[in-house]
């Protein structure tokens, strides 16, 4: 077994990152019937494959002459890496970028038996067929340029990681904000229903105008209609315009809901102000507080720019199977903005 230098291990890491990106991007693109720049990073690298290949080589090269041990050690090492990476990314970013929950013999959706078995056979393929010629090519690279090349690639990779982590954090913030806004709208709508009923408004008509779920459904229908109308145009040139139009439409729908809620609260407050009883004072205070929250909420929506969503939407576009266990509704709302 050849003992590689640190620089050579780094080059091997990036090579297998690239191989993993080619495989995943081609596979997902075929499934989606469109090109998908698969992965977490912007560049053509998938670190999970790079780390997986390196850890498999570390675990199996000492026993490369025994295929059974190669299969076993490679399976265990890669499965451990897959579980740790998946759990860490979900804990940090609140999004599950791969999910085995529907597979048999799975653990927390991060690993499953079929995937682990596949890792074992991949380990045999890597050690016996793929890595030997790659290792020989690596040894042909002049030693004086191995470390500089590894350093340059590491610097570029680090910049990409930092930007991609920021994008993932942006996606997490967008998911959390959309979820909180939806819940706040529902709470305000419930409070306004009481005020509307007290003011003898038509409660059924009010609910129809303020139902957030109805707005979300209309968003989806409108998004699909716009997409169908724009299908004959150049997809790449029109995609950003369509996404921004959908984002603005979604924000406008929220403003319309807030306007309707605000009107109902104002009528309820006016009715309470005409009453002199002390019992009406607390109700007036509650409505005034709700109106203040609506004003702040409306101001925040109007100052929000569509560009804040772009990095988050890019991640969702490149990871079409991503899931968010605690933010399912918010994730589906964002997916409606990028549907083709």
C-alpha positions in Angstrom: 0.0 0.0 0.0 1.4 3.4 -1.0 1.6 6.0 1.7 0.3 9.3 0.3 1.5 12.8 1.3 -1.0 15.3 2.7 -1.1 17.1 -0.6 -1.8 13.9 -2.5 -4.7 13.1 -0.1 -6.1 16.5 -0.8 -5.9 16.0 -4.5 -7.6 12.7 -4.2 -10.4 14.3 -2.1 -11.1 16.9 -4.8 -11.0 14.3 -7.6 -13.6 12.1 -5.9 -15.7 15.2 -5.0 -15.8 16.0 -8.7 -16.6 12.4 -9.7 -19.5 12.4 -7.1 -20.8 15.7 -8.5 -20.8 14.3 -12.1 -22.6 11.1 -11.0 -25.2 12.9 -8.9 -25.8 15.8 -11.3 -26.3 13.4 -14.3 -28.6 11.0 -12.3 -30.8 13.8 -10.8 -30.9 15.6 -14.2 -32.2 12.5 -15.9 -34.8 12.1 -13.2 -35.9 15.7 -13.2 -35.6 16.0 -17.0 -33.6 19.2 -16.7 -30.1 20.1 -15.8 -29.5 20.1 -12.1 -26.2 21.4 -10.6 -26.5 18.8 -7.8 -25.1 19.4 -4.4 -24.7 21.9 -1.5 -21.9 23.9 -3.2 -21.9 26.2 -6.2 -19.0 24.6 -7.8 -18.7 21.1 -9.4 -17.9 19.3 -6.1 -19.8 17.1 -3.7 -17.8 16.9 -0.5 -19.8 13.9 0.8 -18.4 11.8 -2.0 -14.9 13.1 -1.5 -14.9 12.5 2.3 -16.6 9.1 1.6 -13.9 8.0 -0.8 -11.1 9.2 1.5 -12.5 7.5 4.6 -13.2 4.3 2.6 -9.6 4.3 1.3 -8.2 4.9 4.8 -10.3 2.0 6.2 -9.8 -0.5 3.3 -6.4 0.0 1.8 -4.7 -1.9 4.7 -6.9 -4.9 3.9 -7.3 -4.4 0.1 -6.4 -8.0 -0.6 -9.4 -9.3 1.3 -12.6 -8.4 -0.5 -14.9 -9.3 2.4 -13.0 -7.0 4.7 -13.0 -4.3 2.1 -16.8 -4.6 1.8 -17.3 -4.6 5.5 -14.9 -1.8 6.5 -16.0 0.4 3.6 -19.7 -0.1 4.4 -19.2 0.7 8.1 -17.0 3.8 7.5 -19.2 5.3 4.8 -22.4 4.6 6.7 -21.0 6.3 9.8 -20.0 9.3 7.7 -23.4 9.5 6.0 -25.2 9.4 9.3 -23.1 12.0 11.0 -23.1 14.4 8.0 -26.9 14.1 7.5 -27.7 14.6 11.2 -25.3 17.5 11.5 -26.6 19.3 8.4 -30.2 18.9 9.5 -29.4 20.2 13.0 -27.6 23.2 11.7 -29.6 24.1 8.6 -33.1 22.6 9.5 -33.2 20.9 6.1 -32.7 17.3 5.2 -30.8 17.1 1.9 -31.3 13.4 1.6 -34.0 11.3 3.2 -34.3 7.5 3.6 -37.5 7.7 5.8 -39.5 5.7 3.3 -36.9 3.0 2.9 -37.0 -0.2 5.0 -34.5 -0.7 7.8 -33.6 3.0 8.0 -32.3 5.0 11.0 -33.7 8.5 11.5 -33.9 8.9 7.7 -30.2 9.5 7.5 -29.0 6.0 6.6 -30.7 2.7 5.5 -29.7 -0.8 4.9 -29.8 -0.7 1.1 -27.6 2.4 1.0 -25.1 0.8 3.4 -24.9 -2.4 1.3 -24.4 -0.2 -1.8 -21.5 1.6 0.0 -19.9 -1.8 0.6 -20.0 -2.7 -3.1 -18.8 0.8 -4.0 -15.9 0.2 -1.7 -14.9 -2.9 -3.6 -15.3 -1.0 -6.9 -13.2 1.9 -5.6 -10.4 -0.1 -4.2 -10.1 -2.8 -6.9 -11.0 -0.9 -10.1 -11.2 2.9 -9.8 -8.5 3.9 -7.4 -5.5 1.9 -8.8 -5.2 3.9 -12.1 -6.0 7.1 -10.3 -3.3 6.4 -7.8 -0.8 5.8 -10.6 -1.7 9.1 -12.3 -1.4 10.9 -9.0 2.1 9.5 -8.5 3.1 10.8 -12.0 2.3 14.4 -10.9 5.6 16.2 -10.1 6.1 16.5 -6.4 6.9 20.1 -6.6 3.5 21.1 -7.8 1.3 18.8 -5.7 1.2 21.0 -2.6 0.7 24.3 -4.5 -2.1 22.8 -6.5 -3.7 21.3 -3.4 -3.4 24.7 -1.7 -5.1 26.6 -4.5 -7.9 24.1 -4.8 -8.4 24.2 -1.0 -8.6 28.0 -1.1 -11.2 28.0 -3.8 -13.1 25.2 -2.1 -13.1 27.2 1.2 -14.6 30.3 -0.4 -17.3 28.1 -2.0 -18.0 26.4 1.3 -18.4 29.8 3.1 -20.8 31.1 0.5 -22.8 27.9 0.4 -23.1 27.7 4.2 -24.4 31.3 4.1 -26.9 30.3 1.5 -28.0 27.4 3.6 -28.3 29.7 6.6 -30.4 32.0 4.5 -32.6 29.2 3.5 -33.0 28.2 7.2 -33.9 31.8 8.0 -36.4 32.1 5.2 -38.1 28.8 6.3 -38.3 30.0 9.9 -39.6 33.4 8.9 -42.2 32.0 6.5 -43.4 29.6 9.2 -43.6 32.3 11.8 -45.4 34.7 9.4 -48.0 32.1 8.5 -48.7 31.3 12.2 -48.8 35.0 13.0 -51.3 35.6 10.1 -53.5 32.8 11.4 -53.4 34.2 15.0 -54.2 37.7 13.8 -57.0 36.4 11.6 -58.5 34.5 14.6 -58.3 37.7 16.6 -59.9 39.7 13.8 -62.7 37.1 13.5 -63.7 37.8 17.1 -63.7 41.5 16.3 -65.6 41.0 13.1 -68.2 38.9 14.8 -68.5 41.5 17.6 -69.0 44.2 15.0 -71.8 42.0 13.4 -69.8 41.4 10.2 -70.4 38.4 8.0 -68.0 36.0 9.5 -68.1 33.5 6.7 -67.3 36.2 4.1 -64.5 37.5 6.3 -62.9 34.0 6.6 -63.1 33.5 2.9 -61.1 36.8 2.4 -58.5 36.1 5.0 -58.0 32.3 4.8 -54.2 31.9 4.4 -54.6 28.4 3.0 -56.8 29.7 0.3 -54.3 32.3 -0.7 -51.5 29.6 -0.7 -53.7 27.5 -3.0 -54.4 30.4 -5.3 -50.6 31.1 -5.3 -49.9 27.6 -6.6 -52.6 27.8 -9.3 -51.4 31.3 -10.4 -47.8 30.1 -10.4 -48.7 27.1 -12.6 -50.7 29.3 -15.0 -47.8 31.8 -15.4 -45.3 28.9 -15.9 -47.5 27.5 -18.6 -47.8 30.9 -20.3 -44.0 31.3 -20.2 -43.1 27.8 -21.3 -42.3 28.8 -24.9 -39.8 31.4 -23.8 -36.2 30.9 -22.9 -36.3 29.3 -19.5 -33.0 30.5 -18.2 -33.7 34.2 -19.1 -37.2 34.1 -17.7 -36.7 32.1 -14.6 -35.5 34.9 -12.3 -38.3 37.2 -13.5 -40.9 34.6 -12.8 -39.5 33.8 -9.4 -39.4 37.5 -8.5 -43.0 38.0 -9.8 -44.1 35.0 -7.7 -42.3 36.3 -4.6 -43.9 39.7 -5.1 -47.3 38.2 -5.6 -46.9 36.2 -2.4 -46.0 39.3 -0.4 -48.8 41.2 -2.0 -51.2 38.4 -0.9 -50.0 38.8 2.6 -50.5 42.6 2.5 -54.1 42.0 1.3 -54.7 39.7 4.2 -53.3 42.2 6.6 -55.4 45.0 5.2 -58.6 42.9 5.6 -57.6 41.9 9.1 -56.8 45.5 10.0 -60.1 46.7 8.7 -61.9 44.2 10.9 -59.9 45.1 13.9 -60.5 48.8 13.4 -64.3 48.2 13.3 -64.1 46.1 16.4 -62.1 48.7 18.2 -64.5 51.5 17.2 -67.4 49.4 18.5 -65.6 48.9 21.8 -64.7 52.6 22.1 -68.3 53.4 21.9 -68.9 51.4 25.0 -68.1 52.9 28.4 -67.9 49.6 30.4 -64.5 48.8 32.0 -64.8 45.3 30.6 -64.3 46.8 27.1 -61.1 48.5 28.1 -59.0 45.3 27.9 -60.5 44.4 24.6 -59.6 47.8 23.2 -56.0 47.4 24.4 -55.7 44.0 22.8 -57.0 45.3 19.5 -54.7 48.2 19.6 -51.8 45.9 20.2 -52.8 43.7 17.3 -53.1 46.7 15.0 -49.6 47.8 16.0 -48.2 44.3 15.2 -49.9 44.5 11.8 -48.3 47.9 11.0 -44.9 46.5 11.9 -45.5 43.4 9.9 -46.7 45.3 6.9 -43.7 47.6 7.0 -41.3 44.6 7.1 -43.0 43.0 4.1 -42.8 46.2 2.0 -39.1 46.7 2.7 -38.2 43.1 1.9 -36.5 42.5 -1.4 -36.9 39.4 -3.6 -33.1 39.1 -3.8 -33.1 37.8 -0.3 -34.7 34.6 -1.5 -32.4 33.9 -4.4 -29.7 31.9 -2.6 -32.3 29.8 -0.7 -34.2 29.1 -4.0 -30.9 28.1 -5.7 -30.3 25.5 -3.0 -33.9 24.1 -3.3 -33.6 24.0 -7.1 -30.4 22.0 -6.9 -31.8 19.7 -4.2 -35.3 18.9 -5.3 -35.8 16.1 -2.8 -34.8 18.2 0.2 -37.1 18.1 3.2 -37.6 20.1 6.3 -39.4 18.2 9.0 -40.5 21.2 11.1 -41.0 23.6 8.2 -42.9 21.5 5.7 -45.5 24.2 4.7 -42.8 26.8 4.4 -40.6 24.6 2.2 -43.6 23.8 -0.1 -44.3 27.5 -0.3 -40.8 28.2 -1.5 -40.9 25.3 -3.9 -44.0 26.8 -5.5 -41.8 29.8 -6.4 -39.4 27.7 -8.5 -41.7 25.0 -10.1 -41.2 24.7 -13.8 
